[in-house]
Amino acid sequence: MTIPQGKKIYFLSDFHLGAPDAAGSLVREKKVVAFLESIRHDAAELFILGDIFDFWYEYRKVVPKGYVRLLGKLAELTDSGIPIHAFVGNHDMWMSGYFEKELNIPVYHHPQTFVRGGKKFYIGHGDGLGPGDHGYKLIKKIFRNRACQWLFGQLHPTWGIGLANYFSRKSREKTGSSDEHFLGEDNEWLVIHSKEVLQKEHFDYFVFGHRHLPLNIQLPGGSRYINLGDWIRTYTYATFDGTDMQLLPYDR
């Protein structure tokens, strides 16, 4: 894909809509929608790298309540011809067709390779990659098992969504403020994963969410690791104009 002159590719991640409650989520949702409206004039393409929602499950006949402003804006952008790509995160991995059918947005469940402006991108949410965290990797396999997803779907949405929101809150309480601190290149597991991938194949940019900390790190061979931060605390995003990749704050 050649990026048209005056246009940019935008990357953002980790809205966690629904958390910590409906009122707080609505404030953030309106900021995300305002941002999307502000970029529509120069957006060549948009990548959303997961955890759009703090929880999301696609029942066959039921859509989780809320988020109409965001969903409507995404539909508006794709209807106007702006391609949007969405990745599932660890909080909203149970997507199964709604975005594709209703919003014309392809959804990816694993990291993907894209070539844009002659540069090679390795893009994903970032959960479960790199060394360690074996407990989560086991849980991820269970959650992505189709039989387990079907069993969860047999719960009434009131019970199922309520249960999921409870465990999501517990997860945030356990994590606390740990996402606010840079651990150093030798301990940042997505940096380690990127370096491991580079030993097999060259990429110009590794772009992830999940970490909730804006990071822009030089890697061997001229590659760069970009973590997008979030839209809870940092309100950061990245742009690529065909030449330069920038990590920026949203002036809200």
QUIWO-V803208 format. One record per pair of residues at least 12 apart in sequence whose C-alpha atoms are under 10 Angstrom apart, sorted by the first residue. I is the first residue (numbers start at 1). GAP is how many residues later the second one is. D is the distance in Angstrom with one decimal. If there is no record, write none. Layout:
BEGIN
i:I gap:GAP d:D
i:I gap:GAP d:D
END
This chain:
BEGIN
i:1 gap:113 d:9.0
i:1 gap:114 d:6.8
i:1 gap:115 d:5.1
i:1 gap:116 d:6.2
i:1 gap:117 d:7.9
i:1 gap:118 d:9.8
i:1 gap:241 d:9.8
i:2 gap:42 d:9.6
i:2 gap:113 d:9.2
i:2 gap:114 d:6.4
i:2 gap:115 d:5.1
i:2 gap:116 d:7.7
i:2 gap:239 d:10.0
i:2 gap:240 d:7.7
i:3 gap:40 d:9.7
i:3 gap:41 d:6.7
i:3 gap:42 d:8.9
i:3 gap:113 d:7.2
i:3 gap:114 d:6.0
i:3 gap:115 d:9.6
i:3 gap:237 d:9.1
i:3 gap:238 d:7.0
i:3 gap:239 d:6.0
i:3 gap:240 d:9.7
i:4 gap:38 d:9.4
i:4 gap:39 d:9.7
i:4 gap:40 d:7.2
i:4 gap:113 d:9.4
i:4 gap:237 d:8.7
i:4 gap:238 d:8.7
i:5 gap:37 d:9.4
i:5 gap:39 d:9.6
i:5 gap:236 d:8.3
i:5 gap:237 d:8.8
i:6 gap:35 d:9.6
i:6 gap:36 d:6.6
i:6 gap:37 d:9.0
i:6 gap:38 d:9.1
i:6 gap:235 d:7.8
i:6 gap:236 d:9.9
i:7 gap:32 d:9.7
i:7 gap:33 d:9.8
i:7 gap:34 d:8.2
i:7 gap:35 d:4.6
i:7 gap:36 d:5.7
i:7 gap:37 d:5.4
i:7 gap:38 d:8.7
i:7 gap:232 d:9.9
i:7 gap:233 d:8.9
i:7 gap:234 d:6.4
i:7 gap:235 d:8.8
i:8 gap:31 d:9.0
i:8 gap:33 d:9.8
i:8 gap:34 d:6.1
i:8 gap:35 d:5.2
i:8 gap:36 d:5.3
i:8 gap:37 d:7.1
i:8 gap:38 d:8.8
i:8 gap:230 d:9.8
i:8 gap:231 d:6.2
i:8 gap:232 d:5.5
i:8 gap:233 d:4.5
i:8 gap:234 d:7.4
i:8 gap:235 d:10.0
i:8 gap:236 d:9.9
i:8 gap:237 d:9.7
i:9 gap:30 d:9.9
i:9 gap:33 d:8.6
i:9 gap:34 d:5.9
i:9 gap:35 d:5.4
i:9 gap:36 d:4.8
i:9 gap:37 d:5.8
i:9 gap:38 d:7.7
i:9 gap:74 d:9.8
i:9 gap:75 d:9.9
i:9 gap:107 d:8.9
i:9 gap:229 d:8.2
i:9 gap:230 d:5.5
i:9 gap:231 d:5.1
i:9 gap:232 d:6.4
i:9 gap:233 d:8.3
i:9 gap:236 d:9.3
i:10 gap:26 d:9.7
i:10 gap:29 d:8.5
i:10 gap:32 d:9.5
i:10 gap:33 d:6.7
i:10 gap:34 d:8.0
i:10 gap:35 d:6.4
i:10 gap:36 d:4.8
i:10 gap:37 d:6.2
i:10 gap:38 d:8.5
i:10 gap:74 d:9.5
i:10 gap:227 d:7.2
i:10 gap:228 d:5.8
i:10 gap:229 d:4.7
i:10 gap:230 d:6.7
i:10 gap:231 d:9.0
i:10 gap:235 d:9.8
i:10 gap:236 d:9.8
i:11 gap:34 d:8.8
i:11 gap:35 d:6.0
i:11 gap:36 d:4.8
i:11 gap:37 d:6.0
i:11 gap:38 d:7.4
i:11 gap:73 d:10.0
i:11 gap:74 d:9.6
i:11 gap:112 d:9.8
i:11 gap:196 d:8.4
i:11 gap:197 d:9.2
i:11 gap:198 d:9.4
i:11 gap:216 d:9.9
i:11 gap:217 d:7.4
i:11 gap:225 d:9.3
i:11 gap:226 d:5.7
i:11 gap:227 d:5.0
i:11 gap:228 d:6.2
i:11 gap:229 d:8.5
i:11 gap:236 d:9.2
i:12 gap:20 d:9.7
i:12 gap:34 d:8.1
i:12 gap:35 d:6.5
i:12 gap:36 d:5.2
i:12 gap:37 d:6.3
i:12 gap:38 d:8.7
i:12 gap:40 d:9.6
i:12 gap:74 d:10.0
i:12 gap:195 d:9.7
i:12 gap:196 d:9.1
i:12 gap:197 d:7.7
i:12 gap:215 d:9.3
i:12 gap:216 d:6.1
i:12 gap:217 d:8.0
i:12 gap:218 d:7.6
i:12 gap:219 d:8.4
i:12 gap:223 d:8.9
i:12 gap:224 d:7.2
i:12 gap:225 d:4.8
i:12 gap:226 d:6.6
i:12 gap:227 d:9.0
i:12 gap:235 d:9.9
i:13 gap:34 d:8.3
i:13 gap:35 d:5.3
i:13 gap:36 d:4.7
i:13 gap:37 d:5.7
i:13 gap:38 d:6.8
i:13 gap:39 d:6.9
i:13 gap:73 d:9.4
i:13 gap:74 d:9.1
i:13 gap:76 d:9.2
i:13 gap:112 d:8.0
i:13 gap:195 d:8.2
i:13 gap:196 d:5.5
i:13 gap:197 d:7.6
i:13 gap:198 d:9.8
i:13 gap:199 d:8.6
i:13 gap:214 d:9.1
i:13 gap:215 d:6.3
i:13 gap:216 d:7.1
i:13 gap:217 d:5.8
i:13 gap:218 d:7.2
i:13 gap:222 d:9.3
i:13 gap:223 d:8.6
i:13 gap:224 d:7.6
i:13 gap:225 d:9.7
i:14 gap:34 d:8.3
i:14 gap:35 d:7.2
i:14 gap:36 d:5.9
i:14 gap:37 d:4.7
i:14 gap:38 d:5.5
i:14 gap:39 d:7.8
i:14 gap:40 d:8.6
i:14 gap:75 d:8.2
i:14 gap:77 d:9.4
i:14 gap:111 d:8.9
i:14 gap:195 d:6.6
i:14 gap:196 d:6.6
i:14 gap:197 d:8.9
i:14 gap:198 d:7.3
i:14 gap:214 d:8.5
i:14 gap:215 d:7.4
i:14 gap:216 d:4.8
i:14 gap:217 d:6.0
i:14 gap:218 d:7.8
i:14 gap:221 d:9.5
i:14 gap:222 d:10.0
i:15 gap:13 d:7.6
i:15 gap:14 d:7.8
i:15 gap:17 d:7.9
i:15 gap:33 d:9.5
i:15 gap:34 d:9.8
i:15 gap:35 d:8.3
i:15 gap:36 d:6.2
i:15 gap:37 d:4.8
i:15 gap:38 d:6.4
i:15 gap:39 d:7.8
i:15 gap:197 d:10.0
i:15 gap:214 d:9.8
i:15 gap:215 d:6.3
i:15 gap:216 d:4.9
i:15 gap:217 d:6.5
i:15 gap:218 d:9.9
i:15 gap:220 d:9.0
i:16 gap:12 d:9.0
i:16 gap:13 d:9.3
i:16 gap:34 d:8.9
i:16 gap:35 d:5.5
i:16 gap:36 d:5.3
i:16 gap:37 d:4.3
i:16 gap:38 d:4.2
i:16 gap:39 d:7.7
i:16 gap:73 d:9.9
i:16 gap:75 d:7.9
i:16 gap:76 d:8.9
i:16 gap:214 d:8.6
i:16 gap:215 d:7.7
i:16 gap:216 d:7.5
i:17 gap:12 d:6.8
i:17 gap:34 d:8.2
i:17 gap:35 d:6.3
i:17 gap:36 d:4.5
i:17 gap:37 d:5.4
i:17 gap:38 d:8.0
i:17 gap:39 d:9.6
i:17 gap:49 d:9.1
i:17 gap:50 d:7.5
i:17 gap:53 d:9.7
i:17 gap:214 d:9.3
i:17 gap:215 d:9.1
i:18 gap:34 d:9.4
i:18 gap:35 d:6.4
i:18 gap:36 d:5.6
i:18 gap:37 d:7.3
i:18 gap:38 d:9.5
i:18 gap:47 d:9.5
i:18 gap:48 d:8.2
i:18 gap:49 d:8.3
i:18 gap:147 d:8.6
i:19 gap:34 d:8.2
i:19 gap:35 d:6.0
i:19 gap:36 d:8.8
i:19 gap:146 d:8.5
i:19 gap:149 d:8.8
i:19 gap:150 d:8.1
i:19 gap:153 d:9.8
i:19 gap:213 d:9.2
i:20 gap:34 d:8.7
i:20 gap:145 d:9.3
i:20 gap:148 d:9.6
i:20 gap:149 d:7.7
i:20 gap:152 d:9.6
i:20 gap:212 d:9.9
i:21 gap:144 d:9.8
i:22 gap:44 d:8.4
i:22 gap:45 d:9.8
i:24 gap:208 d:9.8
i:25 gap:28 d:9.7
i:25 gap:29 d:9.7
i:25 gap:41 d:9.7
i:25 gap:42 d:9.0
i:25 gap:207 d:9.2
i:26 gap:40 d:8.9
i:26 gap:41 d:8.0
i:26 gap:43 d:9.1
i:26 gap:44 d:10.0
i:28 gap:203 d:7.1
i:28 gap:204 d:7.3
i:28 gap:207 d:9.5
i:29 gap:23 d:9.9
i:29 gap:38 d:7.3
i:29 gap:39 d:9.4
i:29 gap:40 d:7.3
i:29 gap:41 d:6.6
i:29 gap:202 d:9.1
i:30 gap:37 d:9.7
i:30 gap:39 d:7.4
i:30 gap:40 d:7.8
i:31 gap:39 d:9.8
i:31 gap:200 d:8.7
i:31 gap:204 d:9.2
i:31 gap:219 d:9.4
i:31 gap:221 d:7.5
i:32 gap:37 d:9.4
i:32 gap:38 d:7.5
i:32 gap:41 d:9.7
i:32 gap:199 d:7.8
i:32 gap:203 d:8.9
i:32 gap:218 d:9.6
i:32 gap:220 d:9.9
i:33 gap:36 d:6.9
i:33 gap:37 d:5.8
i:33 gap:38 d:9.2
i:33 gap:39 d:9.2
i:33 gap:40 d:6.6
i:33 gap:41 d:8.6
i:34 gap:36 d:9.6
i:34 gap:39 d:9.4
i:34 gap:218 d:9.1
i:35 gap:215 d:7.6
i:35 gap:216 d:9.2
i:35 gap:217 d:8.5
i:36 gap:34 d:9.0
i:36 gap:37 d:7.5
i:36 gap:38 d:8.2
i:36 gap:41 d:8.4
i:37 gap:36 d:7.8
i:37 gap:37 d:9.7
i:37 gap:39 d:9.7
i:37 gap:40 d:8.6
i:40 gap:36 d:10.0
i:40 gap:37 d:7.2
i:40 gap:40 d:9.2
i:40 gap:42 d:8.0
i:41 gap:41 d:10.0
i:42 gap:40 d:9.8
i:42 gap:199 d:10.0
i:43 gap:34 d:9.6
i:43 gap:39 d:7.0
i:43 gap:40 d:9.0
i:43 gap:41 d:10.0
i:43 gap:196 d:9.4
i:43 gap:198 d:9.7
i:44 gap:37 d:9.1
i:44 gap:38 d:6.3
i:44 gap:39 d:7.4
i:44 gap:40 d:9.4
i:44 gap:196 d:9.8
i:44 gap:197 d:9.1
i:45 gap:32 d:9.9
i:45 gap:33 d:9.6
i:45 gap:36 d:9.2
i:45 gap:37 d:5.7
i:45 gap:38 d:5.0
i:45 gap:39 d:6.0
i:45 gap:40 d:8.2
i:45 gap:195 d:9.8
i:46 gap:31 d:9.6
i:46 gap:32 d:9.8
i:46 gap:36 d:7.5
i:46 gap:37 d:6.4
i:46 gap:38 d:4.7
i:46 gap:39 d:6.3
i:46 gap:40 d:8.6
i:46 gap:193 d:9.4
i:47 gap:36 d:8.6
i:47 gap:37 d:5.8
i:47 gap:38 d:4.8
i:47 gap:39 d:6.0
i:47 gap:40 d:8.0
i:47 gap:76 d:9.0
i:47 gap:77 d:9.7
i:47 gap:191 d:9.7
i:48 gap:36 d:7.6
i:48 gap:37 d:6.2
i:48 gap:38 d:4.8
i:48 gap:39 d:6.3
i:48 gap:40 d:8.9
i:48 gap:59 d:9.6
i:48 gap:76 d:9.3
i:48 gap:77 d:8.8
i:48 gap:160 d:9.8
i:48 gap:161 d:8.8
i:48 gap:189 d:9.9
i:49 gap:36 d:8.2
i:49 gap:37 d:6.0
i:49 gap:38 d:4.8
i:49 gap:39 d:7.0
i:49 gap:40 d:7.2
i:49 gap:58 d:9.8
i:49 gap:59 d:9.2
i:49 gap:62 d:9.7
i:49 gap:74 d:7.9
i:49 gap:75 d:6.2
i:49 gap:76 d:5.0
i:49 gap:77 d:8.7
i:49 gap:158 d:8.6
i:49 gap:159 d:6.8
i:49 gap:160 d:5.8
i:49 gap:161 d:8.2
i:49 gap:179 d:8.7
i:50 gap:36 d:6.7
i:50 gap:37 d:4.8
i:50 gap:38 d:4.6
i:50 gap:39 d:4.1
i:50 gap:40 d:7.7
i:50 gap:41 d:8.1
i:50 gap:42 d:7.2
i:50 gap:43 d:8.3
i:50 gap:57 d:9.6
i:50 gap:58 d:9.3
i:50 gap:59 d:9.4
i:50 gap:74 d:8.0
i:50 gap:75 d:5.4
i:50 gap:76 d:8.9
i:50 gap:77 d:9.6
i:50 gap:158 d:9.1
i:50 gap:159 d:6.9
i:50 gap:160 d:7.5
i:51 gap:35 d:9.8
i:51 gap:36 d:8.2
i:51 gap:37 d:6.5
i:51 gap:38 d:4.6
i:51 gap:39 d:6.6
i:51 gap:40 d:5.4
i:51 gap:41 d:5.6
i:51 gap:42 d:8.1
i:51 gap:74 d:8.1
i:51 gap:158 d:8.4
i:51 gap:159 d:7.5
i:51 gap:179 d:9.4
i:52 gap:15 d:10.0
i:52 gap:18 d:9.7
i:52 gap:34 d:8.9
i:52 gap:35 d:8.9
i:52 gap:36 d:8.0
i:52 gap:37 d:7.7
i:52 gap:39 d:8.2
i:52 gap:40 d:7.0
i:52 gap:178 d:10.0
i:52 gap:179 d:9.5
i:53 gap:14 d:8.8
i:53 gap:35 d:9.5
i:53 gap:36 d:8.7
i:53 gap:37 d:9.8
i:53 gap:38 d:6.7
i:53 gap:39 d:5.9
i:53 gap:40 d:9.6
i:54 gap:35 d:9.3
i:54 gap:36 d:8.9
i:54 gap:37 d:5.3
i:54 gap:38 d:6.6
i:54 gap:110 d:9.2
i:54 gap:111 d:7.7
i:54 gap:114 d:7.1
i:54 gap:115 d:9.2
i:55 gap:34 d:9.7
i:55 gap:35 d:8.9
i:55 gap:36 d:5.2
i:55 gap:37 d:5.2
i:55 gap:38 d:8.5
i:55 gap:39 d:8.7
i:55 gap:106 d:7.7
i:55 gap:107 d:9.9
i:55 gap:109 d:6.8
i:55 gap:110 d:6.7
i:55 gap:112 d:10.0
i:55 gap:113 d:7.6
i:56 gap:32 d:9.8
i:56 gap:35 d:7.2
i:56 gap:36 d:4.8
i:56 gap:37 d:7.4
i:56 gap:38 d:6.3
i:56 gap:39 d:7.2
i:56 gap:105 d:8.2
i:56 gap:108 d:8.9
i:56 gap:109 d:9.7
i:57 gap:34 d:9.7
i:57 gap:35 d:7.1
i:57 gap:36 d:8.0
i:57 gap:37 d:5.2
i:57 gap:38 d:6.4
i:57 gap:39 d:8.5
i:57 gap:92 d:9.0
i:57 gap:95 d:9.2
i:57 gap:96 d:8.2
i:57 gap:100 d:9.1
i:57 gap:103 d:9.0
i:57 gap:104 d:8.0
i:57 gap:107 d:9.5
i:58 gap:34 d:9.7
i:58 gap:35 d:10.0
i:58 gap:36 d:6.6
i:58 gap:37 d:6.0
i:58 gap:38 d:6.4
i:58 gap:39 d:8.1
i:58 gap:40 d:7.2
i:58 gap:41 d:10.0
i:58 gap:91 d:9.9
i:58 gap:95 d:8.4
i:59 gap:35 d:9.5
i:59 gap:36 d:9.5
i:59 gap:37 d:9.0
i:59 gap:39 d:9.7
i:59 gap:91 d:9.4
i:59 gap:93 d:9.6
i:59 gap:94 d:6.4
i:59 gap:95 d:9.1
i:59 gap:97 d:9.8
i:59 gap:98 d:8.1
i:60 gap:36 d:9.4
i:60 gap:37 d:9.9
i:60 gap:38 d:9.6
i:60 gap:93 d:8.6
i:62 gap:95 d:8.1
i:63 gap:35 d:8.7
i:63 gap:94 d:9.4
i:64 gap:93 d:8.3
i:64 gap:94 d:9.9
i:64 gap:97 d:8.2
i:71 gap:28 d:8.9
i:71 gap:31 d:9.2
i:71 gap:32 d:7.7
i:72 gap:31 d:8.5
i:73 gap:30 d:9.6
i:74 gap:25 d:9.5
i:74 gap:29 d:6.8
i:74 gap:30 d:9.1
i:74 gap:31 d:8.6
i:75 gap:24 d:9.2
i:75 gap:27 d:7.7
i:75 gap:28 d:4.9
i:75 gap:29 d:7.5
i:75 gap:30 d:8.6
i:76 gap:27 d:8.5
i:77 gap:26 d:9.2
i:78 gap:25 d:7.0
i:78 gap:26 d:6.7
i:78 gap:27 d:7.6
i:79 gap:24 d:8.3
i:79 gap:25 d:8.3
i:83 gap:21 d:8.6
i:83 gap:22 d:7.5
i:83 gap:23 d:9.2
i:84 gap:19 d:9.2
i:84 gap:20 d:8.1
i:84 gap:21 d:5.6
i:84 gap:22 d:7.4
i:84 gap:23 d:9.3
i:85 gap:14 d:9.8
i:85 gap:15 d:9.9
i:85 gap:19 d:9.3
i:85 gap:20 d:5.8
i:85 gap:21 d:5.5
i:85 gap:22 d:6.4
i:85 gap:23 d:7.9
i:86 gap:13 d:8.5
i:86 gap:14 d:9.7
i:86 gap:19 d:6.7
i:86 gap:20 d:6.3
i:86 gap:21 d:4.8
i:86 gap:22 d:6.3
i:86 gap:23 d:9.0
i:86 gap:38 d:9.4
i:86 gap:39 d:9.5
i:87 gap:18 d:10.0
i:87 gap:19 d:8.4
i:87 gap:20 d:5.4
i:87 gap:21 d:4.7
i:87 gap:22 d:6.1
i:87 gap:23 d:7.6
i:87 gap:24 d:8.2
i:87 gap:25 d:9.3
i:87 gap:36 d:8.9
i:87 gap:37 d:6.6
i:87 gap:38 d:6.4
i:87 gap:39 d:9.9
i:87 gap:122 d:9.7
i:88 gap:19 d:6.9
i:88 gap:20 d:6.3
i:88 gap:21 d:5.5
i:88 gap:22 d:8.0
i:88 gap:23 d:9.8
i:88 gap:36 d:8.5
i:88 gap:37 d:6.9
i:88 gap:38 d:9.9
i:88 gap:39 d:9.8
i:89 gap:19 d:9.6
i:89 gap:20 d:8.1
i:89 gap:21 d:9.5
i:89 gap:35 d:8.7
i:89 gap:36 d:5.6
i:89 gap:37 d:7.9
i:89 gap:38 d:7.0
i:89 gap:120 d:8.5
i:89 gap:121 d:7.3
i:90 gap:35 d:8.2
i:90 gap:36 d:8.9
i:90 gap:37 d:6.4
i:90 gap:38 d:8.7
i:90 gap:46 d:9.6
i:90 gap:50 d:7.8
i:90 gap:53 d:9.4
i:90 gap:120 d:8.1
i:91 gap:36 d:10.0
i:91 gap:73 d:9.3
i:91 gap:74 d:9.8
i:91 gap:77 d:7.7
i:91 gap:119 d:9.8
i:93 gap:14 d:10.0
i:93 gap:15 d:9.6
i:93 gap:16 d:7.4
i:93 gap:47 d:9.2
i:93 gap:50 d:8.3
i:93 gap:51 d:7.6
i:94 gap:15 d:9.4
i:94 gap:49 d:8.3
i:94 gap:50 d:7.6
i:94 gap:52 d:9.8
i:94 gap:55 d:7.7
i:95 gap:12 d:7.8
i:95 gap:13 d:9.4
i:95 gap:14 d:8.8
i:108 gap:15 d:9.9
i:108 gap:16 d:8.3
i:108 gap:17 d:9.5
i:109 gap:15 d:8.4
i:109 gap:16 d:8.8
i:109 gap:35 d:9.7
i:110 gap:13 d:8.8
i:110 gap:14 d:6.4
i:110 gap:15 d:8.0
i:110 gap:16 d:8.9
i:110 gap:17 d:9.7
i:111 gap:12 d:5.3
i:111 gap:13 d:4.1
i:111 gap:14 d:7.2
i:111 gap:15 d:7.8
i:111 gap:18 d:9.6
i:111 gap:95 d:10.0
i:111 gap:96 d:9.6
i:111 gap:97 d:9.1
i:112 gap:12 d:6.4
i:112 gap:13 d:10.0
i:113 gap:90 d:8.8
i:113 gap:93 d:9.6
i:114 gap:89 d:9.7
i:114 gap:91 d:10.0
i:115 gap:88 d:9.5
i:115 gap:89 d:9.5
i:116 gap:124 d:8.9
i:116 gap:125 d:9.4
i:116 gap:126 d:7.1
i:116 gap:127 d:9.9
i:117 gap:123 d:8.9
i:117 gap:124 d:8.1
i:117 gap:125 d:4.7
i:117 gap:126 d:7.4
i:118 gap:86 d:9.5
i:118 gap:124 d:7.7
i:118 gap:125 d:9.0
i:119 gap:84 d:7.7
i:119 gap:85 d:5.9
i:119 gap:86 d:7.7
i:119 gap:121 d:10.0
i:119 gap:123 d:7.9
i:119 gap:124 d:8.6
i:120 gap:82 d:7.9
i:120 gap:83 d:5.1
i:120 gap:84 d:5.2
i:120 gap:85 d:6.5
i:120 gap:86 d:8.8
i:120 gap:103 d:9.6
i:121 gap:81 d:9.4
i:121 gap:82 d:5.8
i:121 gap:83 d:6.1
i:121 gap:84 d:4.9
i:121 gap:85 d:5.9
i:121 gap:86 d:7.3
i:121 gap:102 d:9.7
i:121 gap:103 d:9.8
i:122 gap:72 d:8.8
i:122 gap:75 d:9.4
i:122 gap:80 d:9.5
i:122 gap:81 d:6.6
i:122 gap:82 d:8.2
i:122 gap:83 d:6.2
i:122 gap:84 d:4.8
i:122 gap:85 d:6.3
i:122 gap:86 d:8.5
i:122 gap:103 d:9.5
i:123 gap:82 d:8.2
i:123 gap:83 d:6.0
i:123 gap:84 d:4.9
i:123 gap:85 d:6.1
i:123 gap:86 d:9.1
i:123 gap:103 d:9.7
i:124 gap:82 d:8.4
i:124 gap:83 d:6.7
i:124 gap:84 d:5.3
i:124 gap:85 d:7.2
i:124 gap:86 d:9.2
i:125 gap:82 d:8.2
i:125 gap:83 d:5.2
i:125 gap:84 d:4.9
i:125 gap:85 d:5.8
i:125 gap:86 d:8.9
i:125 gap:102 d:9.5
i:125 gap:103 d:9.9
i:126 gap:63 d:9.4
i:126 gap:64 d:6.9
i:126 gap:67 d:9.5
i:126 gap:81 d:8.7
i:126 gap:82 d:5.5
i:126 gap:83 d:6.1
i:126 gap:84 d:5.7
i:126 gap:85 d:7.7
i:126 gap:101 d:9.2
i:127 gap:13 d:9.0
i:127 gap:62 d:10.0
i:127 gap:63 d:8.8
i:127 gap:81 d:9.1
i:127 gap:82 d:8.5
i:127 gap:83 d:6.3
i:127 gap:84 d:8.5
i:128 gap:12 d:7.7
i:128 gap:13 d:9.9
i:128 gap:61 d:9.5
i:128 gap:62 d:9.3
i:128 gap:82 d:9.9
i:129 gap:60 d:7.4
i:129 gap:61 d:6.6
i:129 gap:62 d:9.9
i:129 gap:63 d:9.2
i:129 gap:64 d:6.5
i:129 gap:65 d:9.2
i:130 gap:58 d:8.9
i:130 gap:59 d:5.1
i:130 gap:60 d:5.8
i:130 gap:61 d:8.1
i:130 gap:62 d:6.2
i:130 gap:63 d:4.4
i:130 gap:64 d:8.1
i:130 gap:65 d:9.7
i:130 gap:66 d:8.4
i:130 gap:67 d:9.8
i:131 gap:56 d:9.7
i:131 gap:57 d:9.6
i:131 gap:58 d:6.2
i:131 gap:59 d:8.7
i:131 gap:61 d:7.7
i:131 gap:62 d:7.4
i:132 gap:57 d:8.1
i:133 gap:56 d:9.5
i:152 gap:12 d:10.0
i:178 gap:33 d:9.7
i:178 gap:34 d:9.6
i:178 gap:35 d:9.8
i:179 gap:31 d:9.4
i:179 gap:32 d:6.4
i:179 gap:33 d:5.9
i:179 gap:34 d:6.2
i:179 gap:35 d:10.0
i:179 gap:50 d:9.4
i:180 gap:31 d:9.0
i:180 gap:32 d:7.4
i:180 gap:33 d:6.1
i:180 gap:34 d:9.3
i:180 gap:49 d:9.7
i:180 gap:53 d:9.3
i:180 gap:54 d:9.6
i:181 gap:31 d:9.8
i:181 gap:32 d:7.6
i:182 gap:29 d:9.9
i:182 gap:31 d:7.7
i:182 gap:32 d:9.4
i:182 gap:33 d:8.5
i:185 gap:32 d:8.5
i:185 gap:34 d:9.8
i:188 gap:23 d:9.4
i:189 gap:22 d:9.8
i:190 gap:16 d:9.2
i:190 gap:17 d:9.7
i:190 gap:18 d:8.2
i:190 gap:19 d:9.9
i:190 gap:20 d:9.7
i:190 gap:21 d:8.6
i:190 gap:35 d:8.5
i:190 gap:36 d:9.8
i:190 gap:37 d:8.9
i:191 gap:15 d:8.9
i:191 gap:24 d:9.9
i:191 gap:26 d:8.3
i:191 gap:27 d:9.8
i:191 gap:28 d:8.3
i:191 gap:33 d:9.5
i:191 gap:34 d:6.8
i:191 gap:35 d:9.2
i:191 gap:36 d:9.6
i:193 gap:13 d:9.8
i:194 gap:12 d:6.8
i:194 gap:13 d:9.6
i:194 gap:25 d:8.3
i:194 gap:26 d:9.9
i:194 gap:29 d:9.3
i:194 gap:30 d:9.1
i:194 gap:31 d:7.3
i:195 gap:24 d:7.2
i:195 gap:25 d:7.6
i:195 gap:28 d:9.4
i:195 gap:30 d:9.3
i:198 gap:21 d:8.9
i:198 gap:22 d:8.0
i:198 gap:23 d:8.5
i:198 gap:25 d:8.6
i:199 gap:21 d:9.5
i:202 gap:18 d:9.7
i:202 gap:19 d:8.0
i:202 gap:20 d:9.5
i:202 gap:21 d:7.9
i:203 gap:18 d:9.0
i:203 gap:19 d:8.9
i:203 gap:20 d:6.3
i:203 gap:21 d:8.4
i:203 gap:22 d:9.8
i:204 gap:15 d:9.3
i:204 gap:17 d:8.5
i:204 gap:18 d:6.9
i:204 gap:19 d:4.5
i:204 gap:20 d:6.3
i:204 gap:21 d:8.8
i:205 gap:13 d:9.6
i:205 gap:14 d:9.2
i:205 gap:17 d:9.0
i:205 gap:18 d:5.6
i:205 gap:19 d:4.9
i:205 gap:20 d:6.0
i:205 gap:21 d:7.2
i:205 gap:40 d:8.6
i:206 gap:13 d:9.5
i:206 gap:17 d:7.7
i:206 gap:18 d:6.2
i:206 gap:19 d:4.7
i:206 gap:20 d:6.0
i:206 gap:21 d:8.3
i:207 gap:17 d:8.5
i:207 gap:18 d:6.2
i:207 gap:19 d:4.8
i:207 gap:20 d:5.9
i:207 gap:21 d:7.4
i:207 gap:31 d:9.1
i:208 gap:17 d:8.1
i:208 gap:18 d:6.4
i:208 gap:19 d:5.0
i:208 gap:20 d:6.4
i:208 gap:21 d:8.8
i:209 gap:17 d:8.5
i:209 gap:18 d:5.5
i:209 gap:19 d:5.3
i:209 gap:20 d:6.4
i:209 gap:21 d:7.5
i:209 gap:28 d:9.9
i:210 gap:17 d:8.0
i:210 gap:18 d:8.3
i:210 gap:19 d:7.7
i:210 gap:20 d:8.0
i:211 gap:16 d:6.9
i:211 gap:17 d:8.0
i:211 gap:18 d:6.6
i:211 gap:19 d:8.2
i:212 gap:15 d:7.7
i:212 gap:16 d:7.1
i:212 gap:17 d:4.1
i:212 gap:18 d:5.0
i:212 gap:19 d:8.5
i:212 gap:20 d:8.5
i:212 gap:21 d:8.3
i:212 gap:22 d:7.9
i:212 gap:23 d:9.7
i:212 gap:24 d:9.5
i:213 gap:13 d:9.9
i:213 gap:14 d:6.6
i:213 gap:15 d:6.9
i:213 gap:16 d:4.2
i:213 gap:17 d:7.0
i:213 gap:20 d:9.1
i:213 gap:21 d:7.5
i:213 gap:23 d:9.1
i:214 gap:12 d:7.5
i:214 gap:13 d:5.2
i:214 gap:14 d:5.1
i:214 gap:15 d:4.1
i:214 gap:16 d:7.8
i:214 gap:20 d:7.6
i:214 gap:21 d:9.3
i:214 gap:22 d:7.0
i:214 gap:23 d:8.4
i:214 gap:24 d:9.6
i:214 gap:33 d:7.6
i:214 gap:34 d:8.9
i:214 gap:35 d:9.3
i:215 gap:12 d:4.8
i:215 gap:13 d:6.9
i:215 gap:14 d:7.4
i:215 gap:32 d:8.0
i:216 gap:12 d:8.7
i:216 gap:22 d:10.0
i:216 gap:29 d:9.6
i:216 gap:30 d:8.6
i:216 gap:31 d:7.2
i:224 gap:21 d:9.2
i:226 gap:12 d:8.2
i:226 gap:19 d:9.0
i:226 gap:20 d:9.0
i:226 gap:21 d:7.7
i:227 gap:20 d:8.5
i:228 gap:19 d:7.2
i:228 gap:20 d:8.9
i:228 gap:21 d:9.8
i:229 gap:18 d:9.3
i:229 gap:19 d:9.9
i:229 gap:20 d:9.5
i:231 gap:19 d:9.4
i:234 gap:14 d:9.9
i:234 gap:15 d:7.2
i:234 gap:16 d:8.5
i:235 gap:13 d:8.7
i:235 gap:14 d:5.9
i:235 gap:15 d:5.7
i:235 gap:16 d:8.5
i:235 gap:17 d:8.4
i:236 gap:12 d:5.5
i:236 gap:13 d:4.3
i:236 gap:14 d:5.7
i:236 gap:15 d:9.2
i:237 gap:12 d:6.4
i:237 gap:13 d:7.2
i:238 gap:12 d:9.9
END
